[in-house]
Amino acid sequence: MTRSSELVAWSAALLLAACARPAEPAAPAPAARSLVLVVVDTLRRDRLGAYGDARGLTPRLDALAAESLVFTDATAPSSWTKPSVASLFTGLYPARHGALGSRDQRPALQALRPELWSFAEELQRTGLRTAAFVNNPHLDATWGFGRGFDEFVQPAGGAHDLLAAAARWVEASREPYFVYVHLIEPHAPYEPPPDLLARFATAAPGVASPFTSLGDPIEVVLWSRAYARWQRRADGAPFDFDEARLRPDLLKDEQLAALRALDSSITRETLLAHLDLDQRGFDDPELVRRREHLASRYDAEVAWVDREVGAFVQRLGAGGHLRDAALVVTADHGEAFLEHGLWGHQGDLHAEQVDVPLLLHVRVDGAPLRGEVHGALSLVDLAPTLAELLGRRAPQGLDGRSLWPALAAGARALPERAVFADLLVQDRAHAALRRGDLKLVLTLDDRTRELRAYDVARDPRELAPLDVDDPALAPLRAELEAHLAERARQLATLATADGAPAAPAHDKALGRQLDALGY
Protein backbone atom coordinates (compact mmCIF):
# COMPACT_ATOMS: atom_id res chain seq x y z
CA MET A 1 0.00 0.00 0.00
CA THR A 2 1.39 3.42 -0.95
CA ARG A 3 1.75 6.22 1.56
CA SER A 4 -1.09 8.23 0.02
CA SER A 5 -3.44 5.23 0.06
CA GLU A 6 -2.51 4.57 3.70
CA LEU A 7 -3.45 8.16 4.55
CA VAL A 8 -6.78 7.87 2.76
CA ALA A 9 -7.50 4.57 4.52
CA TRP A 10 -6.55 6.09 7.86
CA SER A 11 -8.87 9.08 7.28
CA ALA A 12 -11.72 6.75 6.25
CA ALA A 13 -11.20 4.67 9.40
CA LEU A 14 -11.48 7.79 11.52
CA LEU A 15 -14.71 8.77 9.80
CA LEU A 16 -16.18 5.29 10.31
CA ALA A 17 -15.18 5.35 13.96
CA ALA A 18 -16.90 8.70 14.42
CA CYS A 19 -20.08 7.37 12.83
CA ALA A 20 -20.06 4.34 15.14
CA ARG A 21 -20.11 6.37 18.37
CA PRO A 22 -23.07 5.86 20.69
CA ALA A 23 -25.82 8.46 20.88
CA GLU A 24 -25.07 11.57 22.91
CA PRO A 25 -26.73 11.96 26.30
CA ALA A 26 -29.44 14.52 26.90
CA ALA A 27 -28.49 18.18 26.67
CA PRO A 28 -26.94 19.62 29.84
CA ALA A 29 -28.45 22.22 32.14
CA PRO A 30 -27.71 25.71 30.80
CA ALA A 31 -25.24 28.02 32.54
CA ALA A 32 -26.73 31.03 30.71
CA ARG A 33 -30.00 31.82 28.99
CA SER A 34 -28.72 34.41 26.49
CA LEU A 35 -25.54 35.08 24.56
CA VAL A 36 -23.65 38.13 23.28
CA LEU A 37 -20.98 37.31 20.69
CA VAL A 38 -18.65 40.12 19.61
CA VAL A 39 -16.22 39.40 16.77
CA VAL A 40 -13.65 42.13 16.17
CA ASP A 41 -12.40 41.92 12.61
CA THR A 42 -8.61 41.80 12.11
CA LEU A 43 -7.74 42.00 15.83
CA ARG A 44 -4.33 40.59 16.66
CA ARG A 45 -4.08 38.80 19.98
CA ASP A 46 -0.82 40.48 20.93
CA ARG A 47 -2.44 43.96 21.00
CA LEU A 48 -4.44 43.23 24.18
CA GLY A 49 -2.99 43.95 27.61
CA ALA A 50 -4.53 40.68 28.78
CA TYR A 51 -2.13 38.94 26.38
CA GLY A 52 0.97 40.90 27.37
CA ASP A 53 0.85 44.24 25.55
CA ALA A 54 2.00 46.98 27.93
CA ARG A 55 0.98 50.11 26.01
CA GLY A 56 -2.56 50.46 27.36
CA LEU A 57 -4.40 49.99 24.07
CA THR A 58 -7.24 47.90 25.53
CA PRO A 59 -8.03 48.83 29.17
CA ARG A 60 -11.73 47.95 28.87
CA LEU A 61 -11.17 44.56 27.27
CA ASP A 62 -8.45 43.92 29.85
CA ALA A 63 -10.94 44.69 32.63
CA LEU A 64 -13.39 42.25 31.04
CA ALA A 65 -10.61 39.65 30.77
CA ALA A 66 -9.97 39.94 34.52
CA GLU A 67 -13.55 38.71 35.06
CA SER A 68 -13.47 36.10 32.30
CA LEU A 69 -11.81 32.98 31.02
CA VAL A 70 -8.88 34.03 28.85
CA PHE A 71 -7.87 31.44 26.24
CA THR A 72 -4.15 31.86 25.62
CA ASP A 73 -3.82 29.78 22.44
CA ALA A 74 -6.88 30.34 20.23
CA THR A 75 -6.33 29.91 16.48
CA ALA A 76 -8.53 31.17 13.65
CA PRO A 77 -9.41 28.47 11.07
CA SER A 78 -8.22 30.80 8.30
CA SER A 79 -6.64 34.21 7.85
CA TRP A 80 -9.65 36.03 6.46
CA THR A 81 -13.25 36.61 7.39
CA LYS A 82 -15.51 34.36 5.34
CA PRO A 83 -13.99 30.93 6.11
CA SER A 84 -13.20 31.81 9.73
CA VAL A 85 -16.70 33.01 10.59
CA ALA A 86 -18.30 30.11 8.74
CA SER A 87 -16.16 27.76 10.86
CA LEU A 88 -17.14 29.60 14.01
CA PHE A 89 -20.85 29.05 13.32
CA THR A 90 -20.70 25.51 11.95
CA GLY A 91 -17.92 23.91 14.01
CA LEU A 92 -16.33 22.72 10.75
CA TYR A 93 -12.99 23.45 9.16
CA PRO A 94 -13.15 25.44 5.87
CA ALA A 95 -12.89 22.51 3.46
CA ARG A 96 -15.96 20.92 5.06
CA HIS A 97 -18.23 23.97 5.16
CA GLY A 98 -17.07 25.19 1.75
CA ALA A 99 -17.35 28.95 2.30
CA LEU A 100 -13.72 29.66 1.59
CA GLY A 101 -13.53 31.36 -1.80
CA SER A 102 -13.41 34.97 -2.94
CA ARG A 103 -15.49 36.42 -5.73
CA ASP A 104 -12.97 35.29 -8.33
CA GLN A 105 -12.89 31.66 -7.21
CA ARG A 106 -15.15 28.71 -7.95
CA PRO A 107 -18.85 29.36 -7.18
CA ALA A 108 -19.15 26.07 -5.28
CA LEU A 109 -16.58 27.35 -2.78
CA GLN A 110 -18.12 30.73 -2.01
CA ALA A 111 -21.38 30.41 -0.08
CA LEU A 112 -22.26 28.70 3.20
CA ARG A 113 -24.17 25.57 2.22
CA PRO A 114 -27.77 25.50 3.50
CA GLU A 115 -27.76 21.84 4.61
CA LEU A 116 -25.06 22.40 7.25
CA TRP A 117 -25.87 22.64 10.94
CA SER A 118 -25.51 26.19 12.18
CA PHE A 119 -25.13 27.32 15.76
CA ALA A 120 -27.32 30.36 15.11
CA GLU A 121 -30.07 28.23 13.56
CA GLU A 122 -29.95 25.86 16.53
CA LEU A 123 -30.49 28.72 18.98
CA GLN A 124 -33.28 30.18 16.83
CA ARG A 125 -34.96 26.78 16.51
CA THR A 126 -34.89 26.24 20.27
CA GLY A 127 -36.52 29.51 21.23
CA LEU A 128 -33.98 32.31 21.34
CA ARG A 129 -34.60 35.62 19.63
CA THR A 130 -31.64 36.15 17.33
CA ALA A 131 -30.07 39.14 15.60
CA ALA A 132 -26.83 39.89 13.79
CA PHE A 133 -25.23 43.31 13.32
CA VAL A 134 -22.34 43.12 10.87
CA ASN A 135 -20.21 45.60 8.95
CA ASN A 136 -18.11 43.22 6.85
CA PRO A 137 -19.59 42.73 3.37
CA HIS A 138 -18.17 39.19 3.18
CA LEU A 139 -20.81 38.25 5.76
CA ASP A 140 -23.68 39.39 3.59
CA ALA A 141 -26.88 37.35 3.85
CA THR A 142 -26.55 36.41 0.18
CA TRP A 143 -23.55 34.28 1.15
CA GLY A 144 -25.72 32.35 3.63
CA PHE A 145 -24.63 34.17 6.79
CA GLY A 146 -28.14 35.39 7.54
CA ARG A 147 -29.29 31.86 8.39
CA GLY A 148 -30.59 31.55 11.92
CA PHE A 149 -31.17 35.25 12.54
CA ASP A 150 -34.58 36.83 12.99
CA GLU A 151 -32.95 40.13 12.09
CA PHE A 152 -29.80 40.54 10.01
CA VAL A 153 -28.73 44.18 10.09
CA GLN A 154 -25.89 45.86 8.22
CA PRO A 155 -26.06 49.44 9.46
CA ALA A 156 -24.08 52.26 7.95
CA GLY A 157 -21.29 53.79 9.96
CA GLY A 158 -18.47 52.48 12.08
CA ALA A 159 -18.13 50.68 15.39
CA HIS A 160 -20.10 53.24 17.41
CA ASP A 161 -23.18 53.11 15.18
CA LEU A 162 -23.16 49.34 14.84
CA LEU A 163 -22.82 48.71 18.59
CA ALA A 164 -25.48 51.30 19.37
CA ALA A 165 -27.90 49.53 17.02
CA ALA A 166 -27.11 46.18 18.64
CA ALA A 167 -27.61 47.62 22.13
CA ARG A 168 -31.00 49.05 21.18
CA TRP A 169 -32.07 45.65 19.85
CA VAL A 170 -31.08 43.92 23.10
CA GLU A 171 -32.85 46.56 25.18
CA ALA A 172 -36.04 46.03 23.18
CA SER A 173 -35.83 42.24 23.27
CA ARG A 174 -37.35 39.78 25.62
CA GLU A 175 -35.08 37.09 27.00
CA PRO A 176 -33.61 34.73 26.04
CA TYR A 177 -31.72 36.23 23.13
CA PHE A 178 -28.61 35.79 20.98
CA VAL A 179 -26.95 38.83 19.44
CA TYR A 180 -23.93 38.56 17.14
CA VAL A 181 -21.94 41.73 16.51
CA HIS A 182 -19.17 41.82 13.91
CA LEU A 183 -17.11 45.02 13.80
CA ILE A 184 -15.09 45.73 10.67
CA GLU A 185 -12.53 47.77 12.61
CA PRO A 186 -9.50 47.63 12.94
CA HIS A 187 -9.45 46.53 9.29
CA ALA A 188 -7.54 48.77 6.86
CA PRO A 189 -7.77 51.56 6.00
CA TYR A 190 -6.92 52.57 9.57
CA GLU A 191 -8.93 55.71 10.36
CA PRO A 192 -9.23 56.07 14.14
CA PRO A 193 -10.67 59.14 15.89
CA PRO A 194 -8.27 62.12 16.07
CA ASP A 195 -7.69 61.87 19.83
CA LEU A 196 -6.54 58.26 19.62
CA LEU A 197 -4.54 58.94 16.48
CA ALA A 198 -2.69 61.69 18.36
CA ARG A 199 -2.15 59.45 21.38
CA PHE A 200 -0.95 56.23 19.75
CA ALA A 201 0.20 56.93 16.17
CA THR A 202 3.76 57.82 15.28
CA ALA A 203 4.57 60.76 13.05
CA ALA A 204 3.44 60.28 9.47
CA PRO A 205 6.15 59.83 6.84
CA GLY A 206 7.20 63.12 5.33
CA VAL A 207 5.61 62.59 1.94
CA ALA A 208 2.27 63.78 0.68
CA SER A 209 0.86 60.49 -0.59
CA PRO A 210 2.51 57.49 1.09
CA PHE A 211 -0.54 55.23 1.14
CA THR A 212 -3.13 53.71 -1.13
CA SER A 213 -6.80 54.26 -0.46
CA LEU A 214 -6.76 50.90 1.34
CA GLY A 215 -4.31 52.19 3.92
CA ASP A 216 -1.29 50.30 2.58
CA PRO A 217 2.05 51.89 1.66
CA ILE A 218 2.21 51.88 -2.13
CA GLU A 219 5.78 50.64 -2.33
CA VAL A 220 5.18 47.99 0.34
CA VAL A 221 2.31 46.54 -1.70
CA LEU A 222 4.49 46.13 -4.78
CA TRP A 223 7.53 45.06 -2.76
CA SER A 224 5.48 42.33 -1.05
CA ARG A 225 4.23 41.11 -4.41
CA ALA A 226 7.78 40.89 -5.71
CA TYR A 227 8.83 39.07 -2.54
CA ALA A 228 5.98 36.56 -2.97
CA ARG A 229 7.03 35.95 -6.57
CA TRP A 230 10.60 35.32 -5.42
CA GLN A 231 9.35 32.83 -2.79
CA ARG A 232 7.77 30.78 -5.58
CA ARG A 233 11.00 30.61 -7.58
CA ALA A 234 12.69 27.23 -7.63
CA ASP A 235 16.17 28.28 -8.81
CA GLY A 236 17.48 29.35 -5.38
CA ALA A 237 18.42 32.83 -6.60
CA PRO A 238 18.82 35.48 -3.86
CA PHE A 239 16.13 38.11 -3.51
CA ASP A 240 16.93 41.12 -5.69
CA PHE A 241 15.90 44.27 -3.85
CA ASP A 242 16.63 46.42 -6.88
CA GLU A 243 14.16 44.35 -8.87
CA ALA A 244 11.53 44.77 -6.16
CA ARG A 245 12.16 48.49 -5.73
CA LEU A 246 9.69 50.74 -7.49
CA ARG A 247 11.44 53.60 -9.26
CA PRO A 248 8.91 56.17 -10.48
CA ASP A 249 11.25 57.36 -13.24
CA LEU A 250 11.32 53.81 -14.67
CA LEU A 251 7.73 52.95 -13.86
CA LYS A 252 6.31 50.42 -16.25
CA ASP A 253 2.79 50.79 -17.61
CA GLU A 254 1.65 47.54 -15.99
CA GLN A 255 2.99 48.68 -12.61
CA LEU A 256 1.13 51.95 -12.91
CA ALA A 257 -2.04 50.08 -13.88
CA ALA A 258 -1.69 47.85 -10.81
CA LEU A 259 -1.27 50.89 -8.58
CA ARG A 260 -4.25 52.66 -10.14
CA ALA A 261 -6.36 49.57 -9.41
CA LEU A 262 -5.52 50.19 -5.76
CA ASP A 263 -6.03 53.96 -5.90
CA SER A 264 -7.38 55.64 -9.01
CA SER A 265 -5.83 58.99 -8.02
CA ILE A 266 -2.27 57.69 -8.47
CA THR A 267 -0.37 59.10 -11.44
CA ARG A 268 3.22 58.86 -12.59
CA GLU A 269 3.65 62.51 -11.62
CA THR A 270 2.42 62.09 -8.05
CA LEU A 271 4.77 59.15 -7.58
CA LEU A 272 7.71 61.16 -8.90
CA ALA A 273 6.82 64.07 -6.66
CA HIS A 274 5.99 62.34 -3.41
CA LEU A 275 7.53 58.91 -3.00
CA ASP A 276 10.99 58.14 -1.75
CA LEU A 277 11.48 54.45 -2.48
CA ASP A 278 15.17 53.97 -1.88
CA GLN A 279 14.75 50.79 0.16
CA ARG A 280 17.01 47.78 0.36
CA GLY A 281 15.22 45.37 2.72
CA PHE A 282 13.16 45.03 5.86
CA ASP A 283 15.66 47.10 7.85
CA ASP A 284 15.65 50.02 5.44
CA PRO A 285 14.94 53.09 7.62
CA GLU A 286 12.29 54.49 5.28
CA LEU A 287 10.45 51.18 5.09
CA VAL A 288 10.67 50.74 8.87
CA ARG A 289 9.30 54.23 9.43
CA ARG A 290 6.34 53.66 7.11
CA ARG A 291 5.64 50.20 8.50
CA GLU A 292 5.73 51.51 12.08
CA HIS A 293 3.42 54.37 11.19
CA LEU A 294 0.84 52.07 9.62
CA ALA A 295 1.10 49.67 12.56
CA SER A 296 0.60 52.56 14.97
CA ARG A 297 -2.52 53.68 13.09
CA TYR A 298 -3.77 50.11 13.44
CA ASP A 299 -2.99 50.27 17.17
CA ALA A 300 -4.97 53.49 17.50
CA GLU A 301 -7.92 51.82 15.84
CA VAL A 302 -7.59 48.86 18.25
CA ALA A 303 -7.85 51.40 21.07
CA TRP A 304 -10.96 52.86 19.42
CA VAL A 305 -12.60 49.44 19.21
CA ASP A 306 -11.74 48.84 22.87
CA ARG A 307 -13.47 52.08 23.84
CA GLU A 308 -16.59 51.28 21.82
CA VAL A 309 -16.89 47.63 22.89
CA GLY A 310 -16.30 48.66 26.50
CA ALA A 311 -19.14 51.19 26.32
CA PHE A 312 -21.40 48.57 24.71
CA VAL A 313 -20.73 46.02 27.46
CA GLN A 314 -21.18 48.66 30.18
CA ARG A 315 -24.51 49.75 28.67
CA LEU A 316 -25.86 46.21 28.55
CA GLY A 317 -24.60 45.47 32.04
CA ALA A 318 -26.11 48.61 33.53
CA GLY A 319 -29.46 47.71 32.01
CA GLY A 320 -29.38 44.21 33.50
CA HIS A 321 -29.19 42.56 30.08
CA LEU A 322 -26.10 40.51 30.95
CA ARG A 323 -27.51 39.10 34.18
CA ASP A 324 -28.31 35.73 32.59
CA ALA A 325 -26.13 36.06 29.51
CA ALA A 326 -22.73 34.76 28.48
CA LEU A 327 -20.44 37.20 26.68
CA VAL A 328 -17.77 36.19 24.15
CA VAL A 329 -15.20 38.50 22.54
CA THR A 330 -12.93 37.15 19.81
CA ALA A 331 -11.58 37.94 16.33
CA ASP A 332 -11.85 36.30 12.93
CA HIS A 333 -8.14 36.73 12.08
CA GLY A 334 -5.18 39.03 12.66
CA GLU A 335 -3.09 41.43 10.59
CA ALA A 336 0.47 41.22 9.24
CA PHE A 337 3.00 44.04 9.16
CA LEU A 338 5.70 42.38 7.05
CA GLU A 339 6.71 39.90 9.77
CA HIS A 340 6.91 37.22 7.08
CA GLY A 341 7.13 39.43 4.02
CA LEU A 342 3.39 40.04 3.78
CA TRP A 343 1.06 42.91 4.53
CA GLY A 344 -2.48 42.71 5.91
CA HIS A 345 -4.18 39.30 5.96
CA GLN A 346 -5.38 36.51 3.65
CA GLY A 347 -1.71 35.92 2.88
CA ASP A 348 -0.47 33.00 4.98
CA LEU A 349 -1.11 31.23 8.29
CA HIS A 350 1.62 32.58 10.55
CA ALA A 351 0.93 33.85 14.05
CA GLU A 352 0.25 37.48 13.15
CA GLN A 353 -2.59 36.40 10.85
CA VAL A 354 -4.27 33.56 12.80
CA ASP A 355 -3.53 34.01 16.53
CA VAL A 356 -6.70 35.59 17.95
CA PRO A 357 -7.95 36.64 21.39
CA LEU A 358 -10.79 34.72 23.00
CA LEU A 359 -12.57 35.89 26.16
CA LEU A 360 -15.54 34.09 27.71
CA HIS A 361 -17.45 35.82 30.48
CA VAL A 362 -20.01 33.56 32.14
CA ARG A 363 -21.27 33.10 35.68
CA VAL A 364 -21.63 29.77 37.46
CA ASP A 365 -23.44 29.80 40.82
CA GLY A 366 -23.41 33.59 40.72
CA ALA A 367 -19.66 34.03 40.27
CA PRO A 368 -17.77 34.60 37.01
CA LEU A 369 -15.36 31.94 35.84
CA ARG A 370 -11.88 33.46 35.76
CA GLY A 371 -8.34 32.64 34.76
CA GLU A 372 -6.17 31.72 31.82
CA VAL A 373 -7.00 28.56 29.88
CA HIS A 374 -3.91 27.04 28.26
CA GLY A 375 -3.73 24.71 25.32
CA ALA A 376 -4.36 25.00 21.60
CA LEU A 377 -7.94 25.37 20.43
CA SER A 378 -9.65 26.57 17.27
CA LEU A 379 -12.64 28.78 16.66
CA VAL A 380 -14.34 25.60 15.38
CA ASP A 381 -14.64 24.73 19.09
CA LEU A 382 -16.85 27.73 19.83
CA ALA A 383 -20.11 26.40 18.33
CA PRO A 384 -20.22 23.12 20.32
CA THR A 385 -18.89 24.83 23.46
CA LEU A 386 -21.47 27.62 23.44
CA ALA A 387 -24.24 25.21 22.50
CA GLU A 388 -23.60 23.19 25.67
CA LEU A 389 -23.18 26.34 27.76
CA LEU A 390 -26.67 27.37 26.65
CA GLY A 391 -28.13 23.93 27.33
CA ARG A 392 -28.11 22.68 23.73
CA ARG A 393 -26.21 19.84 22.14
CA ALA A 394 -24.25 20.17 18.92
CA PRO A 395 -24.51 17.26 16.48
CA GLN A 396 -21.89 14.56 16.27
CA GLY A 397 -19.26 14.66 13.55
CA LEU A 398 -18.15 18.29 13.91
CA ASP A 399 -14.47 19.18 13.75
CA GLY A 400 -14.89 21.28 16.89
CA ARG A 401 -15.17 19.87 20.40
CA SER A 402 -17.13 21.20 23.35
CA LEU A 403 -14.85 22.64 26.01
CA TRP A 404 -17.69 23.52 28.35
CA PRO A 405 -17.80 20.44 30.63
CA ALA A 406 -14.10 20.76 31.44
CA LEU A 407 -14.27 24.54 31.88
CA ALA A 408 -17.32 24.35 34.15
CA ALA A 409 -15.51 21.73 36.24
CA GLY A 410 -12.57 24.07 36.78
CA ALA A 411 -10.08 22.80 34.18
CA ARG A 412 -7.67 25.49 33.00
CA ALA A 413 -5.54 23.33 30.70
CA LEU A 414 -7.01 21.73 27.59
CA PRO A 415 -6.12 18.20 26.49
CA GLU A 416 -3.56 18.25 23.69
CA ARG A 417 -4.88 17.78 20.19
CA ALA A 418 -4.08 18.91 16.67
CA VAL A 419 -5.58 22.22 15.55
CA PHE A 420 -5.60 23.14 11.85
CA ALA A 421 -5.92 26.26 9.72
CA ASP A 422 -6.46 26.51 5.96
CA LEU A 423 -6.22 29.15 3.26
CA LEU A 424 -6.85 28.93 -0.48
CA VAL A 425 -5.94 32.08 -2.42
CA GLN A 426 -5.77 32.14 -6.21
CA ASP A 427 -3.20 29.54 -7.27
CA ARG A 428 -1.68 29.01 -3.84
CA ALA A 429 -2.75 26.86 -0.92
CA HIS A 430 -1.74 27.04 2.71
CA ALA A 431 -2.22 24.74 5.68
CA ALA A 432 -1.07 24.91 9.29
CA LEU A 433 -1.03 22.44 12.16
CA ARG A 434 -0.60 23.25 15.84
CA ARG A 435 -0.08 20.52 18.42
CA GLY A 436 1.23 21.42 21.86
CA ASP A 437 4.08 23.89 21.48
CA LEU A 438 4.88 22.86 17.91
CA LYS A 439 3.47 24.34 14.72
CA LEU A 440 3.88 23.51 11.04
CA VAL A 441 3.11 26.03 8.28
CA LEU A 442 2.89 24.79 4.69
CA THR A 443 2.65 26.84 1.49
CA LEU A 444 2.30 25.12 -1.85
CA ASP A 445 1.42 25.81 -5.45
CA ASP A 446 2.00 24.07 -8.76
CA ARG A 447 5.76 24.63 -8.60
CA THR A 448 6.88 24.94 -4.99
CA ARG A 449 6.26 23.41 -1.59
CA GLU A 450 7.61 25.16 1.49
CA LEU A 451 7.23 23.70 4.98
CA ARG A 452 8.28 25.57 8.13
CA ALA A 453 8.25 24.42 11.74
CA TYR A 454 8.25 26.47 14.94
CA ASP A 455 8.37 26.04 18.70
CA VAL A 456 5.73 28.63 19.56
CA ALA A 457 6.44 28.49 23.29
CA ARG A 458 9.98 29.77 22.71
CA ASP A 459 9.24 31.62 19.48
CA PRO A 460 5.63 32.96 19.63
CA ARG A 461 6.17 35.30 16.66
CA GLU A 462 7.37 32.37 14.50
CA LEU A 463 10.58 34.03 13.37
CA ALA A 464 13.08 31.21 14.11
CA PRO A 465 12.18 28.13 12.04
CA LEU A 466 13.20 24.68 13.24
CA ASP A 467 14.73 21.95 11.13
CA VAL A 468 11.65 20.45 9.45
CA ASP A 469 13.53 17.20 8.82
CA ASP A 470 14.01 16.61 12.53
CA PRO A 471 12.72 13.05 13.20
CA ALA A 472 10.86 14.37 16.22
CA LEU A 473 8.57 16.26 13.83
CA ALA A 474 7.71 13.18 11.76
CA PRO A 475 4.37 12.52 13.55
CA LEU A 476 3.29 16.12 12.95
CA ARG A 477 4.27 15.96 9.30
CA ALA A 478 2.19 12.80 8.93
CA GLU A 479 -0.80 14.50 10.59
CA LEU A 480 -0.51 17.45 8.26
CA GLU A 481 -0.29 15.17 5.22
CA ALA A 482 -3.41 13.35 6.36
CA HIS A 483 -5.19 16.68 6.76
CA LEU A 484 -4.14 17.71 3.23
CA ALA A 485 -5.38 14.43 1.77
CA GLU A 486 -8.73 14.79 3.50
CA ARG A 487 -8.97 18.45 2.50
CA ALA A 488 -8.37 17.56 -1.15
CA ARG A 489 -11.07 14.90 -1.00
CA GLN A 490 -13.56 17.27 0.59
CA LEU A 491 -12.87 20.06 -1.90
CA ALA A 492 -13.24 17.69 -4.83
CA THR A 493 -16.57 16.52 -3.43
CA LEU A 494 -17.77 20.11 -3.02
CA ALA A 495 -16.72 21.11 -6.50
CA THR A 496 -18.65 18.25 -8.14
CA ALA A 497 -21.62 17.95 -5.78
CA ASP A 498 -25.11 18.25 -7.19
CA GLY A 499 -26.86 21.32 -5.90
CA ALA A 500 -23.62 23.09 -4.97
CA PRO A 501 -24.48 26.71 -4.17
CA ALA A 502 -24.06 29.15 -6.97
CA ALA A 503 -22.19 32.39 -6.46
CA PRO A 504 -24.74 34.97 -5.30
CA ALA A 505 -25.36 37.89 -7.60
CA HIS A 506 -24.03 41.02 -5.90
CA ASP A 507 -25.12 44.54 -6.52
CA LYS A 508 -22.58 47.22 -7.40
CA ALA A 509 -22.67 48.74 -3.90
CA LEU A 510 -21.60 45.47 -2.28
CA GLY A 511 -18.86 45.05 -4.87
CA ARG A 512 -17.55 48.51 -4.05
CA GLN A 513 -17.48 47.64 -0.33
CA LEU A 514 -15.43 44.53 -1.03
CA ASP A 515 -13.07 46.50 -3.27
CA ALA A 516 -12.61 49.15 -0.60
CA LEU A 517 -11.51 46.49 1.88
CA GLY A 518 -8.93 45.08 -0.51
CA TYR A 519 -10.70 41.85 -1.53
Beta strands, then each sheet from edge to edge (+ up, - down):
strand 1: 34-40
strand 2: 69-71
strand 3: 74-75
strand 4: 129-134
strand 5: 151-153
strand 6: 177-183
strand 7: 325-331
strand 8: 336-337
strand 9: 343-344
strand 10: 355-356
strand 11: 358-361
strand 12: 363-364
strand 13: 367-368
strand 14: 371-373
strand 15: 377-378
strand 16: 419-425
strand 17: 428-435
strand 18: 438-444
strand 19: 449-455
sheet 1: 5+ 4+ 6+ 1+ 7+ 11- 2+ 14+
sheet 2: 10+ 3- 15-
sheet 3: 8+ 9-
sheet 4: 12+ 13-
sheet 5: 16+ 17- 18+ 19-
end
